[in-house]
Every structure is written in structure tokens, then in C-alpha cells.
Amino acid sequence: MGLMIKKPDHVAGSAVPAIIIGLFVAFGGVLFGYDTGTIGGILAMPYWRDTFSTGYLNKEDGKPDVTSSQSSEIVSLLSAGTFFGALAAAPMADLLGRRLGMIASTVVFTVGVILQTAATAIPLFVAGRFFAGFGVGLISAIIPLYQSETAPKWIRGAVVGCYQLAITIGLLIAAIVDNATKDRYDTGSYRIPIAVQFAWAIILVVGMLILPETPRYFIKEGKNEQAARSLSRLRRLDMDHPALVEELAEIQANHEYEVSLGKSTYIDCFKGSIGKRLATGCLLQALQQLTGVNFIFYYGTSFFKNSGISNGFIVTVITNVVNVCSTFPGLYLVEKWGRRPLLLFGAIGMFVCQMIIASVGTALPGSQVANKVLIAFVCVYIFFFASSWGPVAWVVTGELFPLKSRAKCLSMTTASNWLLNWAIAYSTPYMVNSGPGNANLQAKVFFVWGGFCLICAFFVWALIYETKGLSLEQVDELYGKCSKAWQSKGFRPSISFAEVQEVRESVAGQGRHMSLADIEADVGRKRSVAGQGGYMGEKEKDYEV
């Protein structure tokens, strides 16, 4: 195995258009990351505290501030909006399409930005946070859907993982902009960081007006000619090229096979193999949040300052730089190493870091040694997260589901991410801060996150299937033939869904029901007979990874 990720020699056409399109669409992650990252710095700005305070004085510095409940409301309302936005993404993506769905989502996000920019009191600011969150929720579900449906299988993991890279870049830009405006004592201190988001929205909308709809969406809608044109543009092949015709036929045959098995209502998403995959995706996204990463990015500035670190803003910038840089190894390893090993590596590494941070912070509260350990191991922890659970959670959930239910299931997995995001954003001030009604855990909160990281490792071993190198259609075959996740690494696709449809059609009038295993055996017999009968001149398809 070489060090470079190369296009397989037998793959026709060019992957460049699909990769460029996937990388541009990932830009929507900047909206996600910037919007979630900017609030932590804004809450610590002197002018914002004076303007939005309702009379509460912070006991740490004696200056006006918002209460723990108000802080929870302001931060968590974005997450509440994203939860409902993610759930609404499925009908929007299926009704308008993936491309127009992203444009509409960005418009909703822009309304929220306008309200936040205009606000001078908590109610309007909170309303803006909700609408911006609703738009981010829509975008966060549709982007991995679009990327998964357009990227070539041999580099799909890296392309979808770039969505997480864009999120980290958004978080970094937010930290830099907050640091640049924090000392202004006017409305520009918080309005400039918020208004910068208009630029991200304009860039995304203009780009999506140019980019194509996904071929799989067109197949789902029965628009085969438009699907061929879209795939031709993505693969840079003529519409009548054999490789393009074959790929399109496989997508169509897989969709027809899935539709023949039953409907694709929300209730059906909880049944059988799809239900198992949905549970896996929802738990994966929920556990991604329970690793505690957004504690650092939502409340990191305030937490570092309360821990005795003089410039919490600078430490936040440093952690964001580490977050961006550490995502690049993950984009490489997700294709070279695979999904399961990388997630296990990240979970174990995060667990060790969390235990060290919690132990030292509890044993030596407020000391210089503890502060240095805190900063160092927070950075190491972020490395493990950003190179594994950050990008790979989006990659895996983007690959799990069949076309007929993909939008619905992806919206629910993303909603589970945002539900836990909201819960953590709302509860963290009560868990960490001092004062009446608060748990005052301080550094001990890392024991909580560390415990969940240990659960993450067991979860990956038991439930995450290895999907590296498989097409979205071959993932369906994987779940149809492999009952245990830890056995999935040795799986090799052996039949195409075009062959499956051919067999099903041949027995349709006989009243016979055939499982995928039965169909595979039948196809194997036919291939054997054809080979013995002198038909070996016909090129056999290679479905190996």
C-alpha cells in the first residue's frame, strides 16, 4: 500500500470535477463552524456584557454580565434551531433537491444573521440565534448528502471529511475575528463578527447556482436523462461512455431493488436493516458531541479565564489552529487506514487526554503547572478528535443509507448531533460554574467527557462497519450479507444490483421470494455455467475494493 491516495487504474474518466464540487460544497461548513465558534468570544466581550446585561454582576470580576441561565439560553438556542432545521432538511432535500435545498437553507440562515446584527437586547439576539441555527441545521444535513451522492467511492471519505475541515476553519476564523474586535467598546465589537457571516452566505449561494444537482437525486425522481447529464459532468465522460452507463445502471438498479422491498416513510426508517443503520448513525453523531469538544469551542474562552489563564482569547485561537491542522491527517487516514481503526484510535486517545486534564486540574486547581497541563492536553485531545471523530462521523453517516431513505435518515442522524449539542450547550454553565444551583465541577467535567470517550471505543468495535472503498450501493450489500461489524473488514462485494434485478425479474412470475444470499448463489451458478460454456471472452466485472 503506497502513501499516496491514487485513482484506481480501472476507473474511467476524471474525478477532478466531482472532487472540486465536493470541496466547494464543504464550504458550507464554514457557516456552521463560524456561527457556533463566534458566540464564545462574544459572551466575554466587555461591551456586549454591558449592553446585554440585565443587572447581574459577575462575581469573578465584579462587572456586568449575563447570568448562567441567560448564557445557556443564548448559546443553546442556536442548537435548538439546528435540531429542528436538521429534521426539516429531509423534506426540503427531497422536495427541492439537494442543490436548491442548500440555497433555501442559506436564505434562512441569513435572516438569523440580520436579527443578531440588529439586536441590542437578549430577546432579539436569541431570536436571531434560533433562525441562524435553523439554517445551519438544514445545511449541516444536506451538505454530507450532496457530497456522498457526487464523490467517487475511492476518495469519498476524504471529500466528505472536508466538511469537518471547513467547520474547523470556520471556528478558527471566528476566534481570530473575536480576538480582533474584543477590545472595541462599541457595537462593532459584536456586530462585526456576526456580520462577517453575510460573506459566507453569498459565496455559498452563488456557487450553488452554478453546480449540478446530484445524479442520485435525479434517479430517485425518475429523471434518468438528467441524471446521465449530471454524472457526465461529474465524471467528465460522454453520456454514452460504457463506464458512465454502467455506473448509472447500478445506481438505478439499486434504487429499484430498495423500492421493491418496501416504502420509505419515516416509520420504515426504523425497521429492519435501515433501522439498524439509523441507530448506528444517531448514536455515532450523539457520541461525537459527548466527547466534549464543543465545551472547548463554546465555553473555552470563559473556562480558560476562570481557570487562571490570563488571555483566554489567545488560548482559544491556539486550540482552533490545532483543530484545523489536525483535520488534515484525518482526511488522509480515513482512506488509507479506514473508518473503524481511525475512530477507535481517536476514542482511546481522547479518553487518555481527558483523564489527565481532569486529574491534574482537580489535584492542582489554579496552579501554573495545572494551567500548562490543561492547555497542552486540551491541544492533544483536539488533535485526536479532529483527526478522527470530527470528520469520520460525517463520512460514516453519509455512507450508511439507501437512496430511498437517505435524506430522511441523514436528517435524523444530524438532528441527534444537534440535540446533544443543545443539551451540552445548555447544561455546561450549570455543570462548570460556581454559585447557587451550579455543580461547580470546573476541571472535573473532563471526567464526564472521558467516560463517554471510553463508551465511544466500545461502540465503534460493536457497531461501526468498515465501508472504505465501497460505493454507496455496495454498502447496502455489506449490510445485507455481514451481520457483525467486526467482521466487515473482510467483506468484498461479489454481485452488482443490476444482476440482482435481472434475477428478481426472471423469477417474478413464479411467486418466489429470494434473499440477497439466494440471489448471489444463483448469479454464481450462472457465471460458472457461462465460464464452462466457453463464454470466458466476456470481460468479468471487478467488484473488489
N, C-alpha and C positions, 0 to 999 in steps of 0.2 A: 504494500500500500504506500503510494507516494505521499509527499507532503502537500501537494497542490490539489485543489478541487477542480477536476477537469471534466468537460463534457464527454460522455462515453462515445467511443468511435462510431458505434452503430446508430447513434441518434442523428437524424437528418435535420437540415435547416439550421437556424441560428437561434440561440437562447437570448441574445443581446436585447431585442425589443422587450421581451417578457420581463427580463431582469430589470431593465431601466424603468419600465412601467411599475413593477412591484416596488422598486426603491422609491419612486416618486410618491406612490400612494402611501408608503410608510411615513411620508412627511406629516400625515395626519396625526402621527404620534407626538409631534412637536406640540400640537394644540393640547393634547392630553397631558403631556409632561409639564409644559409651561403653566397651564392653568392650575394643575394640582401643586406645582412647586412654588408658585409665587406667593401663595397665601401665608406660608410660614414666616417669610420675611416681612410681609405687610403687617401682620399681627404684632410684630416687635418694633415697628416704626414709631418714633415719638409723636409725630404729627397725627398719624392715624389713631393712635391711642387717645390723644387729647380730643380729637374730633368725634370719635365714635363711642367714647366712654360715657356711661350713664350715671357717673358719680362714684364708681368703685375706685379705690386706691390700691395699687399692687403693694403687698407687704414687703416684697423684696427690695423695691427702690422708692416706695412712697409716692409714686407718680400715678396719674390717671391711667386706667386700663379697663379692659372688658373682663367680666367675671369668667370663671371656668365654664359655667353653663352657656354664656354668650359665645365664648370661644368655640365650644363644642358645636353650637348651633351654626356658626358661621362656616366652620371647616366641614362639618358633616353634611350640610345641606347640598353641597356640590355632589357628594357621594350618593345622597338620596336621589338627586336628579339623574345621576348617571345610571342608577339601578333601574329606574323606570324608562330611561332612554334606551338602555340595552334591551329591555323586554320589547320595546316598540320597534326595535331595529328589524326584527324578523318580518312583520307585515310590510314595513316600508321597503325592505330589500326585495321582497317577493312581488310587491305591487309596482314599485317604480323601477326596480332593477338595482344592481349594486352601484352603478355609476351615478345615476340620478339620486339614489338614496344618500350617497355621500354629500352631494351638493345640497340637498334639502337639510341634512344634518348640520352642515356648516352654517346655514342661514339661521337655524335655531340657536346655535352656539353664539352667533354674532349678536342676537337680541340680548342674550345674557351679559355679554361684554359691555353693551351700551348701558344697561341698567347699572352695572357695577361702577362704570366710569362716572356716571352721573350722580351716584349716591353720596350723601353726606351724613347719613344716619343708618343704623343697623337694618331696619325693615327693607328698604330698597336694595341695600347691598346683599342681603340674604336672598331676596327675590332674584337678583341677577345671578347669584351663585347657583340657584336651582336651575334656571334656564340654561346657563352655560353648562352645567352638569348634564342636563338632559341632552344637549347637543353632543357633548363628549361621549356620553353613553351610547348614543346612536353610532357615532363614528368608530368607537372602540370595538363594536361588534361587526361592523360592515367591512372595515379595512382588512382584518385577517381573512374574512370570507372572500373578498376580492383577490387578495394575494394568493391564497391557496388555489383558487379556481383558474388562475392565469399562469402561475410559475411552473417551469419544467420540474419533474419529480426529482431529478438528480441534484437540484440546488434549492428546492422549495423551502427546506428548513432554514437556510441562510437568508433567503429573501423575506420570509415571514418574520424571522428573528430581527430583521432590520426595523420592524415596527417598534420593538422594545428599544433598539438603539436610538430611534428618533425620540422616544419618550425620555430617555436619559439625557439626550441633547436638549430637549425642552426644559427639563429640570435644571440643567446646568445654566442655560440662558436665563432662566428665572432667577437663579441665585445671583448671577452676575448683575442683572438689571436691578434687583432688590438692593444689592450692595452699593450700586452706583447712586441710587436715589434715597437711601435710608436717612441721610443727614439733611435732606431738604426739609425745611419747615414750612411747607405749603402743600396744596392739594396735589401738586406734581409728584410728591413722594410716593403716593399710591396710585394715582391716575396714570402716570407714565407706564409703570409695569403692567397695569391692566390693559391700557390702550394698545400696547405693542401687539396684542393678540389679533387686532384687525389685520395686520400684515400677514399672519399665518393663514387666516381665513381666506384672504384674497388670493394668495398663492395657490391654495388647495382648490378653490372653486375654478380658477382659470385653467389649471391643469386638467381637472376632471371634465371640463367642457371639450377637451381635445382627445382624451384617452378613450379606448373602446370599452364596450360592455363585455362581460366575461362570456366565453363560448358556452360554458355550462349553464348559465342562466338562460341563454337563447334555446338550448336543448330542452331545458325544463319547460319553457314556454312553447315548445313545438316549432320554433323558428330555425329550422336546420340550415337554410341558406345563409342567414345572418350569422349563425354560429360558425359556419365554414369561413366566412369573411373575417370574423374576429380572430379565429385560430390562425388563419393565414397571415394576418398582420402580426400576431404574437410570435409565430414560429418562422416568419419570413420565408414561407413556402407558397407555391401556387396552390390554388384551391383544389386542383385535380392531382396534386402530388400524392403518390401512394402512401407515404408516411402520414400525411395530414388526413387523408381519407380514413386510414386505419385508426388513428387516434380518435377522430371524431366518431367513428363507428363504435369504438369501445366505450366512449362516454355515453353514447345514445343507448347502446345495449345494456349497460349497467343501470342506467336510469329506468329503462323499460322493465328490467328484471326487478328492481326495487319496487316500482309502482305495482307490478303484478303480485307482489307479496302482501300488499295492503295499502291503506290510505296513509296520509302524512299529516294528520291532525295533531294538535298538541297532546292529546291523550295517547296517541300512538307513539309519541316520542318517549314515553315512559315504559314501553313494552318491549320484551324480547331483547335482541342484541342491541338495538338502538337505545333502549333504557339503560343497559349496562354501560354503554359508551357515554350516555348523558351523565350518569352518576360519576363516572371517572372524570369527565371534563369539569363538572361542577366542583367536585372535591379538589381537583388539581388547582383550579382558579382560587377557590377559597383558601387552600393551604398556602398558595403564593402570598396572599395577604397576611396570613397568620405567622409567616416568618418574621414579621415586624418591620419590614423595610420601610413602609410608609410612616412609621413612627419617626424614623430619621428625617424623612423629607417633609412631613407635615409640621412636626414639632421640634425638629433638630435644633434650630436656632435658639429657641427658648430653653430647651433642655440643656444645651451646652452652656448657655449663660448662667442658668441656675446651678449648674454643676461647678461653677467657679472658673470657667474658661472665659477669659476677658473678651475675646471677639468671636462671638458665636456665628456671625455672618461669614467670616473668613473660613471657619471650620466647615460651614455648610457648603461653601464654594469648593473646598478641597474634596469633600465627600462626593460632590457631584462630578468633579473631574475624574475621580476614581471610578465612579459609576459608568461614565461614558467609555473610558479607556478599557474597562474590564469587560464590556459587552462584546468587543471585537474577538477575543478568544472564544467566546461562546458561539459566535456566528460560524467560526471555523470548525469547532469541535462538534457541533450539532450534526454536521455532515460526515466528519471523519471518525468520530467516536460513537455517535448515536444518541438517541433520546434518553433511554434508560440509564446508561452509565453516567451521563452528564448530570442528570437530575439527582442520582444517588451521591455523586461526588459533591454537588452543591449542598445537599441537605446535611451531610456529615460535616462538611467544612463550616457551614453556618452554625450548627449545633455547638461545635467546639469554641468558636469565637464568642457566641452568646454566653456560654458558661464562664469563660474567662472574664468578659466585661462585667457580668453580674457579680462574680465572686470578688474581684478586686474592688469594684465600686462599692460593694457592701462592706468589705473589710476595712477599706481606707477611704471613707467618704470625704470629699473636698480636698484631698491631698494632691500635690503636684504629680506624684507618681501615679495616682489613680487617674488623673486627668490625661496624662500621657498615654497610659494603657487604654483608656477609653477611646481616645482619638485613633490610636494605632489599630486597635482591633475592630473598631467600627469600620475603618477603611478596609481591613482584611475581610470582614464579614460582607461588606458591599461587593468586594471582588468575587466572592463565592456566589452571591446572589446574582450579580449582573452577568456572570459567565455561565449561569445555569438556569435557575428558576425564572429569572427575568424574561429572557427571550423564549426559552423552551416551552413554557406553559402556553404561550400563544401559538407556537408551532404545533404542539400536540393537539390542542383543541381545534385548530384549523384543519387537521387531517382526519379527525375521528369519524365524521358523519357522512351518510349517503346523501346524494344530491337532493332527493325529495324532501328531506327534513333538515338539511344543513343549516339554513338560515335560522329556523326555529331553535334548533339545539345550540347553535353558536350564540344566539342571543341570550339563552338561559344560562350557559356557562359563563358568559361575560357578566350577566346580571349577578351571578353568585360571587364573582370577583368584587363587584361594586357593593354588594350587600355587606360583605365582610370589611371592605374598605370603609364603608359608612360606620359600621359598628366600632371599628378601631379608632376612627377619627373622633367619634362621639365619646367613647369611653376613656381614651387616653388621658385627657386632662384630669379626670377623676382618679385614674389609677396612679398617676405620677405626681401631681401637685400636692402641696401641703395645704392645710386649712380644714375647716369643718366640713364633714361629708366626703372628704377625699382620702384615698388609701395611702397617699404619700409613699409610694413604692420607690420612687427615684430609680437608681440603677438596678434595683431588684426586679424591675419589669422585664429585664433581659432574661431572667429565669423562665418567665412565661413564654417569651418568643423562642427560647432554646428548647423548651419542652415540645413545642409544636414542630420545630425543625426535626426532632427525633421521630415524631409521628410521620413527617414527610418521607423520611427514608424508608420506613416500613410500607407506606402507601405506594411508593414507586415500585418496590420489589413485588408487591402483591397485585397491582392493578395496571401499571403502565406497560403497554405493548410497544415493541420496537417497530417503528414504521419508516425507518431510514431507507431511502431508495425506492419506496413503493409509490405507485400512482395512487390517486385518491380512490380509484376504482379497485385497485388491488388491496387496499386497506379493508374493504368490505369482505374480500375473500379471506384475508387474515383472520378477521373476527368470526367468519363462518366456519373455519377449519381448525383454529387454535383456541383451546378452551382455557389455557393458563398463560398469564402474562409472562412468567419467567421462561416459558418455552418458545416465546415468539421470535427470539433472535435467530433461531434456525429455520424459520419459515421461508419458503421460496414459492412464489406464485407458479402455478402449473397449468392453468387454463385461462382463457380470456372470456369476458362476458358475451362477446359475440358468439363464441362456441356454446356458452350456456344457453343463450337464446335459441340457437339452432336446435339444440337437443330438446328444449322445452316445447318448441313449436312442432317437432317431429312426433312428440307423444301427446300433444294437446288433445287430440281426438280420441285417445284411448282411456281417458279418465284416470291416468296415472299421476301420482304426485311424487316428484323426485327431489331429494335433498341435494345440497351442493356437493356433498361427498359422492352421492349416487351419480350425479352428472359428471363429476370428474372421472369416475371409474369408466363410465360409458365413453367419454371422449378419449380416454387412454386406450380402450379397446379398439376404437375406430382408427386411432393413429397407428396402433400396432398392426392392424389389418392392412392399412394403406401402405405401411412400410414393407410388409411382407409381399404385397401385391405388386411391387415394382414402381411405387409412386414416390420413391425417395428423392427424385429430382426436384420435387417441390420444396421450396425453402421452408423449413420449420421455424416457427416464430420463437423468439427467445424471450421468455418472461422472467429470466433470472434478474436479481437485483444487480 
